[in-house]
Amino acid sequence: MPPTRATTKDRSAVRTLLRLWPYVRPVRMRLFTAAFVAVVASCTGLVIPLVLKWIVDGPVADRDPAGVWLGALYLLLLGLAEALLFGLRRWLVARPLSHVEASMRAGLYGHLQRLPVAFHDRWASGQLLSRATTDLMLLRMFLAFPLTFLLVNGVTIIVGVVIMLVQDWTLGLVILLPTIPVIWTCVLFEKRYATVARLAQDQVGDLTTVVEESVLGIRIIKGFGRHRSQARAFRDLVRTLRGTELRKARMLATIWGVIVTLPEVAVAAALFWGSVQVAEGGLSAGTLVAFLSTALALRWPVESIGFLLAMSQEAATATERYFEVQDAVQEGEVERPERGAGNGATSHHGAAPDHGPRPSVPGPDGIRFENVRFRYPDAAPDSAPTLDLVDLHIRTGESMALVGATGSGKTTLTALVPRLHETTSGRITLDGTDITAMPREELRTLVAVAFEEPTLFSASVGENVLMGADDEAGEPELARALSVAQADFVHALPQGTGTQVGEQGLSLSGGQRQRLALARAVVGRPRFLVLDDPLSALDVHTEAAVEAALREVLADTTALIVAHRPSTVLLADRVALLSGGRVTAVGTHHELLRDNAEYAHLMSGEDHRR
């Protein structure tokens, strides 16, 4: 399972958020400038109480209307300056932060394309979607607001406290009394809130997964009348998320109550003590007004600490979740686990030789599997490997049918050729070159694949098919591929090959989707072709027509074809029988039918299911 329930017990929010620096660095000057402008704006607001002190102790005390009007003008100018500076700050951060969010989202998507299939097998798609959407939105909001204002409000509080202490240090000490309990509450809140924030964001990922699966599987849900049970399951997840969000709200309400109440009590105490001093003549009225105005100006910076810390913890959690994906090992960096000893590589057949990448020996050698063993990464260490010491040679220009019972490892074997999975040990060569010595881009231009369960994208028919060719391919290649796959039905679609097939191609029948997937496999005239039961969804007449056209394609390529029916087997020159993860027999269809009881049983029609 993916690490979607990671603990936050020992996590440092600061260290986690510092991982954003490479993305922020290109726009750092704009962000630093915006922070400086915000600090100046906030400090400008702290000048207002000093002007009030001058007005009260000067023009008001001297009954000077002109001085009062002048003071009012100063206050208006200071207010306008503060508003303009805060507006400038927002303008400075809007564009660069949208760029940061876009670059992080593009980086995540590109990284997902480079991750091995085994990673995608483990991770729920909704968890990945929530990281690419909700989490990145939280990070942009953090960089735009809490990151700046944690600094700005901190500076404002320090400057404000200094101003108050300078005006009257006794009143300043009264205001500072709640500092220790407030800090203690913030530390306690930060630790507890981090855990709940992580849980909530993981639950959003679970919810996204359910929504996506329900949309993609709507035909199954409706076909079996399961919409009520699915709705109940969804409501249960919604209630669980709602409960977590309410826990967050209660925690935020608690810290807000402490942060608001204690300073207000301190301000009330300062007002009482200051009034006593004014009455006794030890303090001027203007100084008390300025002191209380400064204290009230600090209400927002102090009260905002709670939700700024909450947003920072949510941003730290989002960063953690983002880098859980970014830290996953890409294709080409995956270690092959059975290169050394002590990892459970030995089976009852004995240890396989350690075949590392060998120098390329180019030549018309076809496809070779040499002592190939494969075990899925999540399999138990003591379980039998899915493929065990497979040796098979498909000569250049030859078509080899791969036959076996359900669970014998046929699909797994075909996935090893384009390196959708990495062999655990042994090696596979194409024309004498070890596939691990080839760049994946080069390998996948040589090998084309068509799977039993065809996947189509939300694009036109032509775009889906030409995905299997280089960028220069056009209408002639498209027409040929559609002809080979007997997919002429596309010309009857509303916009022909320009018709949008919709998500997953669900607007087409299973046989139509399979034919388009086959056309995609052959459109680029690949040197090596891997077909995983490509005709299983076709009717008898269409299958015969596709087979006739496919024979011409197979004459010019080296092919490995997973087959379940005699008609598909007859496309191949030879047949390999896979049993228990090993190739147990190789020969022509008629030879195996005559000499191998297991093969004869499979071809008898009693076990054609996958």
C-alpha positions as CSV (number, residue, x, y, z in Angstrom):
1,M,0.0,0.0,0.0
2,P,1.2,3.6,-0.6
3,P,2.3,5.6,2.3
4,T,-0.9,7.6,2.5
5,R,-1.2,7.2,6.3
6,A,2.3,8.5,7.2
7,T,2.8,9.6,10.7
8,T,3.6,13.3,11.5
9,K,4.9,12.5,15.0
10,D,8.6,13.3,14.3
11,R,8.0,15.6,11.4
12,S,9.4,19.1,11.5
13,A,7.1,21.5,9.7
14,V,9.9,23.9,9.0
15,R,12.2,21.3,7.5
16,T,9.3,19.9,5.4
17,L,8.4,23.4,4.1
18,L,12.0,24.1,3.2
19,R,11.8,21.5,0.5
20,L,9.7,24.0,-1.4
21,W,12.8,26.3,-1.8
22,P,13.9,25.0,-5.2
23,Y,10.5,25.9,-6.6
24,V,10.3,29.3,-4.8
25,R,13.9,30.3,-5.6
26,P,13.2,31.6,-9.2
27,V,10.7,34.1,-7.8
28,R,12.4,34.8,-4.5
29,M,13.1,38.5,-5.2
30,R,9.4,39.1,-5.8
31,L,8.4,37.3,-2.6
32,F,11.1,39.0,-0.5
33,T,10.0,42.4,-1.9
34,A,6.4,41.6,-1.2
35,A,7.3,40.6,2.4
36,F,9.3,43.8,2.9
37,V,6.4,45.9,1.5
38,A,4.0,44.1,3.9
39,V,6.3,44.8,6.9
40,V,6.5,48.5,5.9
41,A,2.7,48.6,5.5
42,S,2.1,47.0,8.9
43,C,4.6,49.2,10.7
44,T,2.9,52.2,9.0
45,G,-0.2,51.2,10.8
46,L,1.7,51.4,14.1
47,V,2.6,55.1,13.4
48,I,-1.1,55.9,13.7
49,P,-1.3,55.6,17.5
50,L,1.7,58.0,17.8
51,V,-0.2,60.5,15.7
52,L,-3.2,60.1,18.0
53,K,-1.0,60.8,21.0
54,W,0.2,64.0,19.4
55,I,-3.3,65.0,18.6
56,V,-4.6,64.3,22.1
57,D,-1.7,65.8,24.0
58,G,-1.3,68.7,21.5
59,P,-4.1,70.2,19.5
60,V,-6.9,68.7,21.6
61,A,-5.4,69.7,24.9
62,D,-4.6,73.2,23.5
63,R,-8.0,73.5,21.9
64,D,-6.4,74.0,18.4
65,P,-8.9,73.1,15.7
66,A,-6.4,73.6,12.9
67,G,-4.0,71.2,14.6
68,V,-6.8,68.6,14.9
69,W,-7.5,68.9,11.1
70,L,-3.8,68.6,10.4
71,G,-3.7,65.4,12.6
72,A,-6.7,64.0,10.8
73,L,-5.0,64.6,7.4
74,Y,-1.9,62.7,8.7
75,L,-4.1,59.8,9.7
76,L,-5.8,59.8,6.3
77,L,-2.5,59.7,4.5
78,L,-1.1,57.0,6.7
79,G,-4.3,54.9,6.1
80,L,-4.0,55.3,2.4
81,A,-0.3,54.4,2.4
82,E,-1.0,51.3,4.4
83,A,-3.8,50.2,2.0
84,L,-1.7,50.9,-1.1
85,L,1.3,49.0,0.3
86,F,-0.9,45.9,1.1
87,G,-2.4,46.1,-2.4
88,L,1.1,46.3,-3.9
89,R,2.1,43.2,-1.9
90,R,-0.8,41.2,-3.3
91,W,0.1,42.3,-6.9
92,L,3.7,41.3,-6.3
93,V,2.9,37.7,-5.3
94,A,0.0,36.8,-7.6
95,R,1.9,36.1,-10.8
96,P,5.0,34.4,-9.4
97,L,3.0,32.1,-7.1
98,S,0.7,31.0,-9.9
99,H,3.9,30.1,-11.8
100,V,5.2,28.1,-8.8
101,E,1.9,26.2,-8.6
102,A,1.9,25.5,-12.3
103,S,5.6,24.3,-12.3
104,M,5.0,22.0,-9.4
105,R,1.9,20.5,-11.0
106,A,3.7,20.0,-14.3
107,G,6.6,18.5,-12.4
108,L,4.4,16.1,-10.6
109,Y,2.6,15.0,-13.8
110,G,5.9,14.5,-15.6
111,H,7.3,12.5,-12.7
112,L,4.2,10.3,-12.6
113,Q,4.8,9.4,-16.3
114,R,8.3,8.3,-15.4
115,L,7.4,6.1,-12.5
116,P,7.3,2.4,-13.0
117,V,4.0,0.5,-13.4
118,A,4.5,-1.2,-10.0
119,F,4.1,2.3,-8.4
120,H,0.8,2.9,-10.1
121,D,-0.4,-0.6,-9.2
122,R,0.1,0.3,-5.5
123,W,-1.3,3.8,-5.4
124,A,-5.0,4.8,-5.6
125,S,-5.6,7.2,-8.4
126,G,-7.6,9.5,-6.2
127,Q,-4.7,9.9,-3.8
128,L,-2.5,11.1,-6.8
129,L,-5.3,13.4,-8.0
130,S,-5.7,15.0,-4.6
131,R,-2.0,15.7,-4.5
132,A,-2.0,17.3,-7.9
133,T,-5.0,19.5,-7.1
134,T,-6.0,20.1,-3.5
135,D,-2.5,19.9,-2.0
136,L,-1.0,22.2,-4.5
137,M,-3.8,24.7,-4.0
138,L,-3.0,24.7,-0.3
139,L,0.7,25.3,-1.0
140,R,-0.1,28.3,-3.2
141,M,-2.3,29.7,-0.5
142,F,0.4,29.2,2.1
143,L,3.1,30.9,0.0
144,A,0.7,33.8,-0.8
145,F,-0.5,34.5,2.7
146,P,0.7,32.6,5.9
147,L,4.3,32.5,4.9
148,T,4.4,36.2,4.5
149,F,2.3,37.1,7.4
150,L,4.0,34.8,9.9
151,L,7.0,37.1,9.3
152,V,5.0,40.3,9.0
153,N,2.9,39.7,12.1
154,G,6.0,38.6,14.1
155,V,7.8,41.8,13.2
156,T,4.7,43.9,13.9
157,I,4.2,42.4,17.3
158,I,7.9,43.0,18.2
159,V,7.8,46.6,17.0
160,G,4.5,47.2,18.7
161,V,5.7,45.8,22.0
162,V,8.8,48.0,21.9
163,I,6.6,51.1,21.2
164,M,4.4,50.2,24.2
165,L,7.3,49.6,26.5
166,V,8.9,53.0,25.5
167,Q,5.6,54.8,26.2
168,D,5.2,53.1,29.6
169,W,7.1,50.0,30.7
170,T,4.7,49.1,33.5
171,L,1.7,48.9,31.1
172,G,3.9,47.1,28.6
173,L,4.7,44.4,31.2
174,V,0.9,44.0,31.8
175,I,0.4,43.4,28.1
176,L,3.2,40.8,28.0
177,L,1.8,38.7,30.8
178,P,-0.2,36.3,28.5
179,T,2.9,35.6,26.4
180,I,4.0,32.3,28.1
181,P,0.6,30.6,28.1
182,V,-0.1,31.7,24.5
183,I,3.3,30.3,23.3
184,W,2.7,27.0,25.2
185,T,-0.8,26.7,23.7
186,C,0.6,27.3,20.2
187,V,3.3,24.6,20.6
188,L,0.7,22.1,21.8
189,F,-1.7,23.0,19.1
190,E,0.9,22.7,16.3
191,K,1.7,19.1,17.3
192,R,-1.9,17.9,17.5
193,Y,-3.2,19.8,14.5
194,A,-0.5,18.3,12.2
195,T,-1.8,14.8,12.8
196,V,-5.5,15.7,12.2
197,A,-4.6,17.8,9.1
198,R,-2.7,14.8,7.6
199,L,-5.7,12.5,8.3
200,A,-8.1,15.0,6.6
201,Q,-6.0,15.3,3.5
202,D,-5.7,11.6,3.2
203,Q,-9.4,11.2,3.6
204,V,-9.9,13.7,0.8
205,G,-7.8,11.5,-1.4
206,D,-9.9,8.5,-0.5
207,L,-13.0,10.4,-1.4
208,T,-11.6,11.4,-4.7
209,T,-10.8,7.8,-5.5
210,V,-14.3,6.7,-4.8
211,V,-15.8,9.5,-7.0
212,E,-13.4,8.6,-9.8
213,E,-14.1,4.9,-9.6
214,S,-17.9,5.5,-9.5
215,V,-17.7,7.6,-12.6
216,L,-15.6,5.1,-14.5
217,G,-17.6,2.2,-13.3
218,I,-21.1,3.8,-13.7
219,R,-22.2,1.0,-16.0
220,I,-21.4,-1.7,-13.5
221,I,-23.1,0.2,-10.7
222,K,-26.2,0.8,-12.7
223,G,-26.1,-2.7,-14.3
224,F,-26.1,-4.4,-10.9
225,G,-28.4,-1.8,-9.2
226,R,-25.7,-0.9,-6.7
227,H,-26.3,2.9,-6.8
228,R,-27.8,2.9,-3.3
229,S,-25.1,0.9,-1.6
230,Q,-22.4,3.0,-3.4
231,A,-24.2,6.1,-2.2
232,R,-24.2,4.8,1.4
233,A,-20.5,4.0,1.2
234,F,-19.8,7.5,-0.1
235,R,-21.9,9.0,2.6
236,D,-19.9,7.1,5.2
237,L,-16.7,8.5,3.8
238,V,-18.2,12.0,3.8
239,R,-19.2,11.6,7.4
240,T,-15.8,10.4,8.4
241,L,-14.2,13.4,6.6
242,R,-16.8,15.7,8.2
243,G,-15.9,14.4,11.6
244,T,-12.2,15.0,11.0
245,E,-12.9,18.5,9.8
246,L,-14.9,19.2,12.9
247,R,-12.0,18.0,15.0
248,K,-9.8,20.5,13.2
249,A,-12.5,23.2,13.8
250,R,-12.7,22.4,17.5
251,M,-8.9,22.6,17.9
252,L,-8.8,25.9,16.0
253,A,-11.6,27.2,18.1
254,T,-9.7,26.2,21.3
255,I,-6.5,28.0,20.3
256,W,-8.4,31.0,19.0
257,G,-10.2,31.2,22.3
258,V,-7.0,31.2,24.2
259,I,-5.2,33.6,21.9
260,V,-8.1,36.1,21.8
261,T,-9.2,35.9,25.5
262,L,-5.8,36.3,27.2
263,P,-4.6,39.4,25.3
264,E,-8.1,41.0,25.8
265,V,-7.8,40.4,29.5
266,A,-4.4,42.0,29.4
267,V,-5.7,45.0,27.5
268,A,-8.5,45.4,30.0
269,A,-6.0,45.3,32.9
270,A,-3.8,47.8,31.1
271,L,-6.8,50.1,30.6
272,F,-7.6,50.0,34.3
273,W,-4.0,50.5,35.4
274,G,-3.5,53.3,32.8
275,S,-6.7,55.1,33.8
276,V,-5.5,55.1,37.4
277,Q,-2.2,56.6,36.4
278,V,-3.9,59.3,34.3
279,A,-6.1,60.1,37.2
280,E,-3.1,60.4,39.5
281,G,-1.3,62.6,37.0
282,G,1.5,60.0,36.4
283,L,0.5,59.5,32.7
284,S,-0.8,61.8,30.0
285,A,-4.1,61.0,28.4
286,G,-2.4,61.0,25.0
287,T,0.1,58.4,26.1
288,L,-2.7,56.1,27.3
289,V,-4.7,56.6,24.1
290,A,-1.5,55.8,22.0
291,F,-0.7,52.8,24.2
292,L,-4.2,51.3,23.9
293,S,-4.4,52.1,20.2
294,T,-1.1,50.2,19.7
295,A,-2.4,47.3,21.7
296,L,-5.6,47.2,19.7
297,A,-3.5,47.5,16.5
298,L,-1.7,44.3,17.6
299,R,-5.0,42.4,18.0
300,W,-5.1,41.1,14.4
301,P,-1.4,40.0,14.4
302,V,-1.9,38.1,17.6
303,E,-5.3,36.7,16.9
304,S,-4.1,35.5,13.4
305,I,-1.4,33.3,14.9
306,G,-3.9,30.4,15.4
307,F,-5.1,30.1,11.8
308,L,-1.7,31.0,10.4
309,L,-0.2,28.1,12.3
310,A,-3.1,25.9,11.1
311,M,-2.6,26.8,7.5
312,S,1.1,26.3,7.9
313,Q,0.6,22.8,9.2
314,E,-1.8,22.0,6.4
315,A,0.8,23.3,3.9
316,A,3.5,21.2,5.6
317,T,1.2,18.1,5.3
318,A,0.6,19.0,1.6
319,T,4.3,19.3,1.0
320,E,4.9,16.0,2.7
321,R,2.3,14.3,0.5
322,Y,3.6,16.0,-2.6
323,F,7.1,14.8,-2.0
324,E,6.0,11.3,-1.2
325,V,5.3,11.0,-4.9
326,Q,8.2,13.0,-6.0
327,D,10.6,10.9,-3.9
328,A,9.4,7.6,-5.5
329,V,12.1,6.0,-7.6
330,Q,11.7,6.6,-11.4
331,E,12.2,4.1,-14.1
332,G,15.9,3.6,-14.7
333,E,16.6,4.1,-11.0
334,V,14.9,0.9,-9.8
335,E,17.2,-1.5,-8.2
336,R,16.9,-5.1,-9.3
337,P,16.4,-6.8,-6.0
338,E,18.0,-10.2,-6.7
339,R,21.4,-9.1,-7.9
340,G,22.8,-10.1,-4.5
341,A,22.4,-12.7,-1.9
342,G,20.1,-12.8,1.1
343,N,16.9,-11.5,-0.5
344,G,14.9,-14.6,-1.1
345,A,15.9,-15.1,-4.7
346,T,16.6,-18.8,-4.5
347,S,13.8,-21.1,-5.5
348,H,13.5,-24.8,-5.3
349,H,15.0,-25.0,-8.8
350,G,18.3,-23.5,-7.5
351,A,19.8,-20.1,-7.8
352,A,19.6,-18.3,-11.1
353,P,22.9,-17.0,-12.6
354,D,23.5,-13.3,-12.0
355,H,23.1,-11.8,-15.5
356,G,23.9,-8.2,-15.4
357,P,23.7,-6.0,-18.5
358,R,26.2,-7.3,-21.1
359,P,27.7,-5.4,-24.0
360,S,25.5,-5.1,-27.0
361,V,25.9,-7.7,-29.6
362,P,23.7,-6.4,-32.4
363,G,22.4,-8.9,-35.0
364,P,19.3,-10.5,-36.2
365,D,18.7,-12.6,-33.1
366,G,15.1,-11.8,-32.3
367,I,13.8,-11.9,-28.7
368,R,15.6,-14.0,-26.1
369,F,14.6,-14.7,-22.5
370,E,17.5,-16.0,-20.6
371,N,16.9,-17.5,-17.1
372,V,14.3,-14.8,-16.4
373,R,12.8,-14.7,-13.0
374,F,10.2,-12.2,-11.8
375,R,8.6,-11.6,-8.5
376,Y,6.2,-8.7,-7.8
377,P,7.7,-6.1,-5.4
378,D,4.8,-6.5,-3.0
379,A,4.9,-10.3,-3.0
380,A,5.8,-12.1,0.2
381,P,9.5,-12.9,0.4
382,D,8.8,-16.7,0.8
383,S,6.3,-16.9,-2.1
384,A,7.1,-18.6,-5.4
385,P,8.1,-16.2,-8.1
386,T,5.5,-15.4,-10.8
387,L,8.1,-16.4,-13.5
388,D,10.9,-18.8,-12.7
389,L,13.9,-19.4,-14.9
390,V,12.1,-18.7,-18.2
391,D,14.2,-19.5,-21.3
392,L,12.7,-18.7,-24.7
393,H,14.0,-17.6,-28.1
394,I,11.8,-16.0,-30.7
395,R,13.8,-15.8,-33.9
396,T,13.9,-12.7,-36.0
397,G,10.8,-12.5,-38.2
398,E,9.1,-15.3,-36.2
399,S,5.7,-15.1,-34.5
400,M,5.5,-17.0,-31.2
401,A,2.2,-17.7,-29.5
402,L,2.3,-17.8,-25.7
403,V,-0.3,-20.2,-24.2
404,G,-1.0,-21.1,-20.6
405,A,-3.6,-21.6,-18.0
406,T,-5.0,-18.7,-15.9
407,G,-2.3,-17.3,-13.6
408,S,0.6,-18.9,-15.4
409,G,2.3,-15.6,-15.9
410,K,1.6,-14.9,-19.6
411,T,0.7,-11.2,-19.2
412,T,3.6,-10.6,-16.8
413,L,6.0,-12.1,-19.3
414,T,4.8,-9.8,-22.1
415,A,5.1,-6.8,-19.8
416,L,8.8,-7.5,-19.2
417,V,9.7,-6.9,-22.9
418,P,8.9,-3.1,-23.0
419,R,10.1,-2.9,-19.3
420,L,6.8,-2.1,-17.8
421,H,8.2,-4.3,-15.1
422,E,11.8,-5.0,-14.4
423,T,13.1,-8.6,-14.3
424,T,14.1,-9.8,-10.9
425,S,17.0,-11.8,-12.4
426,G,18.1,-13.0,-15.8
427,R,17.9,-10.9,-18.9
428,I,16.0,-10.2,-22.0
429,T,17.7,-9.3,-25.3
430,L,16.4,-7.8,-28.6
431,D,18.6,-8.7,-31.5
432,G,21.4,-9.4,-29.1
433,T,21.2,-6.2,-27.0
434,D,20.2,-6.4,-23.4
435,I,17.1,-4.3,-22.9
436,T,18.4,-2.9,-19.7
437,A,21.3,-1.4,-21.7
438,M,18.9,0.5,-23.9
439,P,17.4,3.9,-23.1
440,R,13.7,3.3,-22.5
441,E,12.8,5.8,-25.2
442,E,14.7,3.7,-27.7
443,L,13.3,0.4,-26.4
444,R,9.7,1.6,-26.7
445,T,10.2,2.8,-30.3
446,L,11.3,-0.8,-31.1
447,V,8.6,-2.6,-29.2
448,A,4.8,-2.0,-29.7
449,V,2.2,-3.4,-27.4
450,A,-1.5,-4.1,-27.4
451,F,-3.2,-5.2,-24.3
452,E,-6.3,-7.3,-23.8
453,E,-8.0,-4.5,-21.9
454,P,-7.5,-1.6,-24.3
455,T,-7.2,1.9,-23.0
456,L,-8.3,4.9,-25.0
457,F,-7.9,8.5,-24.1
458,S,-10.3,11.5,-24.3
459,A,-9.1,12.4,-27.8
460,S,-10.0,11.7,-31.4
461,V,-9.8,8.3,-32.9
462,G,-6.9,9.4,-35.1
463,E,-4.9,10.8,-32.1
464,N,-5.5,7.6,-30.1
465,V,-4.1,5.4,-33.0
466,L,-1.2,7.7,-34.0
467,M,0.0,7.6,-30.4
468,G,1.8,4.4,-31.5
469,A,3.8,6.2,-34.2
470,D,6.4,8.9,-34.4
471,D,5.4,12.6,-34.8
472,E,5.8,12.5,-38.6
473,A,3.1,9.8,-39.1
474,G,0.0,11.0,-40.8
475,E,-3.1,9.9,-42.8
476,P,-1.4,7.2,-44.9
477,E,-0.1,5.4,-41.8
478,L,-3.4,5.9,-40.0
479,A,-5.4,4.4,-42.9
480,R,-3.1,1.4,-43.1
481,A,-3.3,0.7,-39.4
482,L,-7.1,1.0,-39.4
483,S,-7.2,-1.4,-42.3
484,V,-5.0,-4.0,-40.6
485,A,-7.2,-3.8,-37.5
486,Q,-10.4,-4.0,-39.6
487,A,-11.4,-0.7,-37.9
488,D,-13.2,0.8,-40.9
489,F,-16.2,1.5,-38.6
490,V,-14.5,4.8,-37.7
491,H,-15.4,6.2,-41.1
492,A,-19.1,5.9,-40.1
493,L,-18.6,7.9,-37.0
494,P,-19.9,11.5,-37.0
495,Q,-16.5,13.2,-37.7
496,G,-14.7,10.1,-38.9
497,T,-11.2,9.7,-37.5
498,G,-11.6,13.2,-35.9
499,T,-14.5,11.9,-33.7
500,Q,-13.8,12.2,-29.9
501,V,-14.1,8.8,-28.3
502,G,-14.7,10.1,-24.8
503,E,-13.2,9.1,-21.5
504,Q,-11.8,5.5,-21.6
505,G,-13.5,5.1,-25.1
506,L,-16.7,4.0,-23.4
507,S,-18.7,5.3,-26.3
508,L,-17.4,2.4,-28.4
509,S,-18.0,-1.3,-28.0
510,G,-15.3,-3.6,-26.5
511,G,-14.5,-5.0,-29.9
512,Q,-14.1,-1.5,-31.4
513,R,-11.8,-0.4,-28.6
514,Q,-9.7,-3.5,-29.1
515,R,-9.4,-3.0,-32.8
516,L,-8.3,0.6,-32.2
517,A,-5.7,-0.6,-29.7
518,L,-4.4,-3.1,-32.3
519,A,-4.2,-0.3,-34.9
520,R,-2.2,1.7,-32.4
521,A,0.2,-1.2,-32.0
522,V,0.9,-1.7,-35.7
523,V,0.7,1.9,-37.0
524,G,4.4,2.5,-36.3
525,R,5.6,-0.6,-38.1
526,P,7.5,-1.8,-35.1
527,R,10.4,-4.3,-35.3
528,F,9.0,-6.2,-32.3
529,L,5.3,-6.6,-31.5
530,V,3.8,-7.8,-28.2
531,L,0.1,-8.6,-28.3
532,D,-1.8,-9.7,-25.2
533,D,-4.8,-11.7,-26.5
534,P,-5.7,-8.8,-28.9
535,L,-8.7,-10.5,-30.5
536,S,-10.6,-11.7,-27.4
537,A,-13.5,-9.2,-27.8
538,L,-14.1,-9.8,-31.5
539,D,-16.9,-11.8,-33.1
540,V,-15.9,-14.8,-35.3
541,H,-16.3,-13.0,-38.6
542,T,-14.3,-9.8,-37.6
543,E,-11.7,-12.0,-35.9
544,A,-11.1,-13.9,-39.2
545,A,-10.8,-10.6,-41.2
546,V,-8.3,-9.2,-38.6
547,E,-6.3,-12.3,-38.6
548,A,-6.0,-12.3,-42.4
549,A,-4.7,-8.7,-42.3
550,L,-2.5,-9.3,-39.3
551,R,-0.7,-12.1,-41.0
552,E,0.8,-9.6,-43.5
553,V,2.0,-7.4,-40.6
554,L,3.5,-10.4,-38.7
555,A,5.5,-11.4,-41.8
556,D,7.6,-8.2,-41.3
557,T,8.1,-8.2,-37.5
558,T,9.1,-10.4,-34.6
559,A,6.1,-11.0,-32.4
560,L,5.0,-12.5,-29.1
561,I,1.3,-13.1,-28.9
562,V,-0.6,-14.3,-25.9
563,A,-3.3,-16.6,-27.2
564,H,-6.3,-18.4,-25.7
565,R,-8.0,-19.7,-28.9
566,P,-6.8,-22.0,-31.6
567,S,-7.6,-19.4,-34.2
568,T,-5.2,-17.0,-32.6
569,V,-2.6,-19.6,-32.1
570,L,-2.6,-20.4,-35.8
571,L,-1.3,-16.9,-36.5
572,A,2.0,-17.9,-35.0
573,D,4.9,-19.9,-36.4
574,R,5.5,-21.7,-33.1
575,V,3.9,-22.0,-29.7
576,A,5.4,-21.8,-26.2
577,L,3.5,-23.4,-23.3
578,L,3.8,-21.5,-20.0
579,S,3.0,-23.5,-16.9
580,G,3.7,-22.6,-13.3
581,G,5.8,-19.7,-14.3
582,R,8.1,-21.7,-16.6
583,V,8.2,-22.5,-20.3
584,T,7.6,-26.3,-20.3
585,A,7.2,-26.9,-24.1
586,V,7.9,-25.2,-27.4
587,G,6.8,-26.4,-30.8
588,T,4.2,-25.9,-33.6
589,H,0.5,-26.0,-32.7
590,H,0.1,-29.5,-34.3
591,E,3.2,-30.9,-32.5
592,L,2.1,-29.7,-29.1
593,L,-1.5,-30.8,-29.7
594,R,-0.2,-34.3,-30.5
595,D,2.5,-34.6,-27.9
596,N,1.5,-32.4,-24.9
597,A,-1.5,-33.3,-22.8
598,E,-1.7,-30.0,-21.0
599,Y,-1.6,-28.0,-24.2
600,A,-4.3,-30.3,-25.8
601,H,-6.4,-29.7,-22.7
602,L,-6.1,-25.9,-23.0
603,M,-6.9,-26.0,-26.7
604,S,-9.9,-28.2,-26.2
605,G,-12.0,-25.2,-25.0
606,E,-12.3,-26.3,-21.4
607,D,-10.0,-23.6,-20.0
608,H,-10.1,-20.6,-22.3
609,R,-10.8,-18.2,-19.5
610,R,-8.1,-15.9,-18.3
